[in-house]
């Protein structure tokens, strides 16, 4: 189903993720990108629609919301968020810091639970680790840089087929060969 991006929900989600991640020393702009991605795509998988409905693009470091930069800039201008730059190992971390409390009434109870579980799942992961993890996502792997990643790609598995599935595939392959051979007569 077609979903329209909800910039207000994105703003509140950024604030909420930033609040939940205040004590995570690895939380910065890259990790925020990935937490937004996982939250929206897992919501689509679980509930049939994303939380923010934002478009995510395939970038070299993994999926990211297309409109994140302008939204962050508008939040800084409005006094909702600030960004603190600090050294993190050999990299500079740009850490989003909420100035106001997120309006959780924008989210359903199950959405709030999902958001919390995503933050917990990736707690203490650094930017490189969570970026690498996002590279296993088939939607990102198949995407062209800058192209929108369809939410529906979260529904495509990339696990190895079971032995039963392989047998079924071989049987269908044989059936297809016979059917195609018969159509050329």
C-alpha positions in Angstrom: 0.0 0.0 0.0 1.2 3.5 -0.8 2.2 5.4 2.4 2.8 9.1 2.6 5.8 10.5 4.5 4.9 12.0 7.9 7.5 14.6 8.7 6.0 15.3 12.1 6.3 11.6 13.1 9.9 11.6 11.8 10.7 14.6 14.0 9.2 12.9 17.1 10.9 9.6 16.3 14.3 11.4 16.0 13.7 13.0 19.4 12.6 9.8 21.0 15.4 7.7 19.6 17.9 10.4 20.7 16.4 10.4 24.2 16.4 6.6 24.5 20.1 6.6 23.3 21.4 9.4 25.6 23.5 6.9 27.6 24.8 5.0 24.5 28.3 6.2 23.9 28.1 5.0 20.3 25.0 7.0 19.4 25.6 9.5 16.6 24.3 10.5 13.2 25.1 7.2 11.5 23.5 5.1 14.2 20.4 7.4 14.2 20.1 6.7 10.4 20.2 3.0 11.0 17.8 3.1 14.0 15.3 5.0 11.9 15.7 2.5 9.1 15.2 -0.5 11.3 12.3 1.0 13.1 10.4 1.9 9.9 11.2 -1.3 8.0 10.5 -3.6 11.0 7.2 -1.7 11.6 6.3 -2.4 7.9 7.1 -6.1 8.4 5.2 -6.3 11.7 2.2 -3.9 11.2 1.9 -3.6 7.4 3.0 0.1 7.4 6.1 2.1 8.4 6.0 4.4 11.4 7.1 7.5 9.5 6.5 6.5 5.9 9.7 8.2 4.9 11.6 7.2 1.7 14.8 5.5 2.4 17.7 5.5 -0.1 20.5 3.2 -0.7 23.8 4.9 0.2 27.3 3.3 0.4 27.1 3.2 4.2 23.6 1.6 4.2 20.0 2.8 4.1 19.1 6.3 5.2 16.0 8.5 5.1 16.1 10.8 2.1 14.7 13.8 4.0 16.8 13.4 7.2 19.1 16.3 6.6 16.5 19.0 5.9 14.4 17.6 8.8 17.3 17.8 11.2 18.1 21.3 10.1 14.5 22.4 10.7 14.6 20.8 14.1 17.8 22.7 15.0 16.2 26.0 13.8 13.1 25.3 15.8 15.2 24.6 19.0 14.0 21.0 19.2 17.4 19.4 18.7 21.1 20.3 18.8 24.1 18.4 17.4 27.2 17.9 19.4 30.5 17.0 17.6 33.0 14.9 19.5 35.9 12.6 18.9 35.0 8.9 18.9 38.1 6.9 18.2 39.6 8.2 15.0 36.2 9.5 13.8 34.2 12.5 14.6 30.8 11.7 16.0 27.9 14.0 15.3 25.5 13.3 18.2 21.9 14.4 18.1 20.8 15.8 21.5 17.1 16.4 22.1 16.2 19.8 23.6 12.5 18.9 24.1 10.7 15.8 25.0 9.3 13.7 22.1 5.5 13.8 21.7 4.8 10.0 22.1 1.0 10.5 21.4 2.1 10.4 17.7 2.8 6.7 18.2 0.7 3.7 19.1 1.6 1.5 22.0 2.9 -1.3 19.7 5.0 1.3 17.8 6.6 2.6 21.1 7.4 -1.0 22.1 9.0 -1.6 18.7 11.1 1.6 18.9 12.3 0.6 22.3 13.2 -2.9 21.2 15.2 -1.6 18.2 17.2 0.6 20.5 17.8 -2.3 22.9 18.8 -4.6 20.0 21.5 -2.3 18.8 22.6 -0.9 22.3 26.3 -0.2 22.4 26.8 -1.2 18.7 29.0 1.4 17.0 28.4 3.1 13.7 30.5 0.6 11.7 28.8 -2.4 13.3 25.2 -1.2 12.7 26.2 -0.1 9.2 27.7 -3.5 8.4 24.5 -5.2 9.7 22.3 -3.0 7.5 24.3 -4.3 4.5 22.8 -7.7 4.9 19.4 -6.3 4.1 18.4 -7.4 0.7 16.6 -4.1 -0.2 19.9 -2.2 0.3 21.9 -4.9 -1.6 19.6 -4.7 -4.6 19.3 -0.9 -4.5 21.1 1.6 -6.7 22.8 4.4 -4.9 20.4 7.2 -4.2 17.4 5.1 -5.3 14.4 4.6 -3.0 14.4 1.2 -1.2 10.8 -0.2 -1.3 9.4 -1.1 2.1 8.2 -4.4 0.7 11.8 -5.6 0.4 11.7 -6.3 4.1 9.3 -9.2 3.3 11.9 -10.9 1.1 14.0 -13.5 2.9 17.6 -14.2 2.0 18.1 -17.4 3.9 19.3 -20.6 2.3 16.4 -22.9 1.1 15.6 -26.0 3.2 16.1 -29.4 1.7 12.3 -29.7 1.3 12.3 -26.4 -0.6 15.2 -27.6 -2.8 13.3 -30.8 -3.7 10.2 -28.9 -4.5 12.2 -26.5 -6.7 13.8 -29.4 -8.6 10.4 -31.0 -9.2 9.1 -27.7 -10.5 12.1 -27.2 -12.7 11.6 -30.7 -14.2 7.9 -29.9 -14.7 8.7 -26.5 -16.3 11.2 -28.1 -18.7 8.6 -30.7 -19.8 6.0 -28.0 -20.2 8.3 -25.8 -22.3 9.4 -28.7 -24.4 5.7 -29.5 -25.1 5.0 -25.9 -26.2 7.5 -26.0 -29.0 5.8 -28.9 -30.8 
